[in-house]
């Protein structure tokens, strides 16, 4: 990331500043979430073209969304990055987070909850209507998350990297590294990336 520096003599220079480890790991998470949304679109298209609704695969997607997407990824944003941005930057940061990012997170959760209910209903009654509810909620999640990721990658994260004090960035990076180590040691990250890879291979 380049920063524009203007000194007291109005001389302009560009300096290179590394992004936070925190935002880099969050963007890496985003890549995996986008890989999953690409799979889900293929699953939904298959159902529209007459393939069976594979309950286990849709449930695996729900588990990935809830555990990797929410408890692992969104947890870092909501417990680490967002509070620090609101505390230190206020104003635009607070508005972007509270009126945008957190709203998107809750919409995604609502879609996954409704999708789980739709899958349960479909198992009891495999009607066209219940099939429609599955597709509606799955694609609702995809739409919310893909749009959300673009906003974070292109607006929120660059804003954090450019404006958070150095001390805040160091603290966030230390917290994120510790959390990543714990999740890795518990096997959480590998477990859900394995689920992702399995579904990718099935729905090529």
C-alpha positions as CSV (number, residue, x, y, z in Angstrom):
1,X,0.0,0.0,0.0
2,X,1.4,3.4,-0.9
3,X,0.8,6.5,1.3
4,X,0.8,10.0,0.0
5,X,3.0,12.3,2.2
6,X,2.9,16.1,1.9
7,X,5.5,17.9,4.1
8,X,5.5,21.5,5.4
9,X,7.1,22.7,2.2
10,X,4.3,21.1,0.2
11,X,6.6,18.5,-1.3
12,X,4.8,15.3,-2.2
13,X,6.3,11.8,-1.9
14,X,5.0,8.3,-1.9
15,X,6.1,5.7,0.7
16,X,5.3,2.0,0.8
17,X,3.6,0.7,4.0
18,X,2.8,-3.0,4.5
19,X,-0.8,-3.9,5.2
20,X,-1.7,-5.4,8.6
21,X,-1.3,-9.1,9.0
22,X,-4.9,-8.9,10.3
23,X,-6.4,-7.6,7.1
24,X,-4.2,-9.9,4.9
25,X,-5.5,-13.0,6.8
26,X,-9.1,-11.7,6.6
27,X,-8.7,-11.3,2.8
28,X,-7.3,-14.8,2.5
29,X,-10.3,-16.1,4.4
30,X,-12.5,-14.2,1.9
31,X,-10.9,-16.1,-1.0
32,X,-12.0,-19.4,0.6
33,X,-15.5,-18.1,1.3
34,X,-15.7,-17.0,-2.3
35,X,-14.6,-20.5,-3.4
36,X,-17.5,-21.8,-1.4
37,X,-20.0,-19.4,-2.9
38,X,-18.9,-20.5,-6.3
39,X,-19.6,-24.1,-5.3
40,X,-23.0,-23.2,-4.0
41,X,-24.0,-21.5,-7.2
42,X,-23.1,-24.7,-9.1
43,X,-25.2,-26.8,-6.6
44,X,-28.2,-24.5,-7.0
45,X,-27.9,-24.5,-10.8
46,X,-27.8,-28.3,-10.7
47,X,-31.0,-28.4,-8.8
48,X,-32.7,-26.1,-11.2
49,X,-31.6,-28.3,-14.1
50,X,-33.3,-31.3,-12.5
51,X,-30.6,-32.8,-10.2
52,X,-31.6,-34.1,-6.8
53,X,-31.2,-31.8,-3.7
54,X,-28.2,-33.4,-1.9
55,X,-29.1,-32.6,1.7
56,X,-25.7,-33.6,3.0
57,X,-23.9,-31.3,0.7
58,X,-26.1,-28.3,1.5
59,X,-25.7,-29.1,5.2
60,X,-21.9,-29.2,4.7
61,X,-22.1,-25.7,3.2
62,X,-24.2,-24.5,6.2
63,X,-21.5,-25.9,8.5
64,X,-18.8,-24.2,6.6
65,X,-20.7,-20.9,6.6
66,X,-21.4,-21.1,10.3
67,X,-18.1,-22.4,11.5
68,X,-15.4,-21.1,9.1
69,X,-17.3,-18.0,7.7
70,X,-18.8,-16.9,11.0
71,X,-17.2,-18.3,14.1
72,X,-13.7,-18.3,12.7
73,X,-13.7,-15.4,10.2
74,X,-16.4,-13.0,11.4
75,X,-15.3,-13.5,15.0
76,X,-11.9,-11.9,14.1
77,X,-13.7,-8.9,12.6
78,X,-16.3,-8.4,15.3
79,X,-14.0,-9.0,18.3
80,X,-10.8,-7.6,17.1
81,X,-10.8,-5.3,14.0
82,X,-14.2,-3.6,14.2
83,X,-14.1,-2.5,17.9
84,X,-10.6,-1.0,17.4
85,X,-11.7,0.9,14.3
86,X,-14.7,2.3,16.1
87,X,-12.7,3.2,19.2
88,X,-9.8,4.9,17.3
89,X,-11.4,6.2,14.1
90,X,-15.0,6.8,15.0
91,X,-17.0,8.7,12.3
92,X,-16.9,7.0,8.9
93,X,-15.5,3.8,10.4
94,X,-18.3,3.5,12.9
95,X,-20.9,4.2,10.2
96,X,-19.4,1.7,7.7
97,X,-19.2,-1.0,10.4
98,X,-22.5,-0.6,12.2
99,X,-24.7,0.4,9.2
100,X,-23.0,-1.9,6.7
101,X,-20.7,-4.7,7.8
102,X,-22.5,-5.9,10.9
103,X,-25.9,-5.7,9.0
104,X,-24.4,-8.0,6.3
105,X,-23.1,-10.4,8.9
106,X,-26.5,-10.7,10.5
107,X,-28.2,-11.1,7.1
108,X,-25.8,-13.9,6.3
109,X,-26.6,-15.7,9.5
110,X,-30.3,-15.3,8.9
111,X,-30.0,-16.9,5.5
112,X,-28.1,-19.9,6.9
113,X,-30.7,-20.3,9.7
114,X,-33.5,-20.2,7.1
115,X,-31.6,-22.6,4.8
116,X,-31.2,-25.1,7.6
117,X,-35.0,-24.9,8.3
118,X,-35.7,-25.3,4.5
119,X,-33.5,-28.4,4.3
120,X,-35.3,-29.9,7.3
121,X,-38.7,-29.2,5.7
122,X,-37.6,-30.6,2.4
123,X,-36.6,-33.9,4.1
124,X,-40.2,-34.1,5.4
125,X,-41.8,-32.9,2.2
126,X,-39.8,-32.8,-1.0
127,X,-42.2,-30.4,-2.7
128,X,-41.2,-27.9,-5.4
129,X,-42.0,-25.1,-2.9
130,X,-39.6,-26.4,-0.3
131,X,-37.0,-26.9,-3.0
132,X,-37.5,-23.2,-4.0
133,X,-36.9,-22.2,-0.3
134,X,-33.6,-24.0,-0.3
135,X,-32.4,-22.2,-3.5
136,X,-33.7,-18.9,-2.3
137,X,-31.8,-19.0,1.0
138,X,-28.6,-20.5,-0.4
139,X,-28.4,-17.8,-3.1
140,X,-29.4,-15.1,-0.6
141,X,-26.4,-16.0,1.4
142,X,-24.2,-16.0,-1.7
143,X,-25.4,-12.6,-2.8
144,X,-24.9,-11.0,0.6
145,X,-21.5,-12.4,1.2
146,X,-20.1,-11.7,-2.2
147,X,-21.2,-8.1,-2.1
148,X,-20.0,-7.8,1.5
149,X,-16.5,-9.2,0.7
150,X,-16.0,-6.6,-2.1
151,X,-16.9,-3.8,0.3
152,X,-14.5,-5.0,3.0
153,X,-11.6,-5.8,0.6
154,X,-11.9,-2.5,-1.4
155,X,-13.1,0.0,1.2
156,X,-13.0,-1.1,4.9
157,X,-9.7,-2.9,5.0
158,X,-7.7,-0.2,3.1
159,X,-9.3,2.4,5.4
160,X,-8.1,0.5,8.4
161,X,-4.6,0.0,7.0
162,X,-4.2,3.7,6.1
163,X,-5.7,5.2,9.3
164,X,-5.4,3.0,12.3
165,X,-2.5,4.1,14.6
166,X,0.6,1.9,14.5
167,X,0.1,0.7,18.0
168,X,-3.4,-0.5,17.2
169,X,-2.2,-2.3,14.1
170,X,0.5,-4.1,16.1
171,X,-2.0,-5.1,18.8
172,X,-4.5,-6.4,16.2
173,X,-1.8,-8.4,14.5
174,X,-0.6,-10.0,17.7
175,X,-4.2,-10.9,18.7
176,X,-4.9,-12.3,15.2
177,X,-1.7,-14.4,15.1
178,X,-2.5,-15.8,18.5
179,X,-6.1,-16.7,17.4
180,X,-4.8,-18.2,14.1
181,X,-2.4,-20.4,16.1
182,X,-5.1,-21.7,18.4
183,X,-7.5,-22.5,15.5
184,X,-4.7,-24.2,13.6
185,X,-3.7,-26.3,16.6
186,X,-7.3,-27.3,17.1
187,X,-7.6,-28.4,13.5
188,X,-10.5,-26.1,12.8
189,X,-9.1,-24.4,9.7
190,X,-8.0,-27.7,8.1
191,X,-11.4,-29.3,8.9
192,X,-13.4,-26.7,7.0
193,X,-10.9,-26.3,4.1
194,X,-11.1,-30.1,3.6
195,X,-14.9,-29.7,3.4
196,X,-14.5,-26.9,0.8
197,X,-12.1,-29.0,-1.3
198,X,-14.3,-32.0,-1.2
199,X,-17.3,-30.0,-2.5
200,X,-15.2,-28.2,-5.1
201,X,-14.0,-31.6,-6.4
202,X,-17.6,-32.9,-6.6
203,X,-19.1,-29.8,-8.3
204,X,-16.4,-29.0,-10.8
